C-alpha cells in the first residue's frame, strides 16, 4: 500500500440482507471482481464496507458500490457480467463528471418485446440518441462495443412502435479468410451462417417464434449486400453490418438505396478489413466523404467502450499498440 493509500467506510441503507448478498455476489465474486479491476481492498460486514487503496480508485469503488446497491434495491439482478458493464460505464473519465451523492438521472432505455435494454456509458448513449434523431448513422470501432446489438435493438423498438414497417439486416459477402464459393447453396444460403449474430440478437429481443413469423411475412429481411442493388427502401430500418468489408462502389450503392421514412445504421471496424489486398474499404472512404454532412451521425467507439470480457479490451489495445509499432 502506497503513501497515498486511504481507507473509506461506506454504510449502505436500507440494510437488507437479500440485496446486500446480491451486491456481494456468490462467495463475494462481485466484490472480488471490483477489487481486481480497481486495485482496491474491500472488507464487508453486514451493510458496512471498508474500502482501501489509492484515493481515486477508492472514491470510484465507493461510487460504484452505491450505484450497484441502488440497482439491486430497484430489482436489477447483479452478476459479474453486469458488474463489469457498470465498471465500463463508470470509468475514471466519466467518474470525474459525476456526483456520487446525486440520484441517478433518468436512463436512456430501448424497449423491446422481451424487455428493456440500457445503453452503457456515454458513447453508447450518444450512439442511440443519434440513431433516434438522424436518418443515416455510422457506428465505427472495435468488436464488443455494442454497435450492432444496439442498432438491432433500435430497429426492433422502431418496428414495435410502428415507426417503420420493416427491418433489413445486410452484410457484405466477405469474411475473414473464408471462401464462400466452397459452401453449398445460393448466395443467401452461403452467407446465412455469418448472419447468426443478427439472428441471435433478434431472438433475444423478440423471441424465436415471432422472428420466424416476421421473416416469413418479409417484415424482417436478412440479406447479402449484393441483393440491395436496384431497390429503394422506404419506411424501413436498415442495418449494414461489417461495413469495413464493402468496396467504395458498394457503400455508395447502399447509401443511395435509402428512401423516405427510413433509418440506416452502418456498423464496422476499420481495423478488421477482409477485402482482397489493394481493394480500398468503402467504410474508410465514406468516413472522409460524409464527415460533417448535416443529418448524418458518426459515432467512434474506442477500446474502453468494449462491453465483453475485460480481456477483450486488453486484447484490442494490445493489437493497436503492436500495429502502431509496425507502422
PyMOL commands that set and color helices and strands:
alter all, ss='L'
color gray80, all
select helices_A, chain A and resi 17-24+26-38+55-73+80-89+92-95+121-133+147-160+180-182+187-206+208-216+225-228+243-245+248-255+282-289+303-305+310-326
alter helices_A, ss='H'
color red, helices_A
select strands_A, chain A and resi 5-11+40-45+48-54+109-112+115-118+136-140+166-171+220-224+236-241+263-268+296-300
alter strands_A, ss='S'
color yellow, strands_A
deselect
rebuild
show_as cartoon
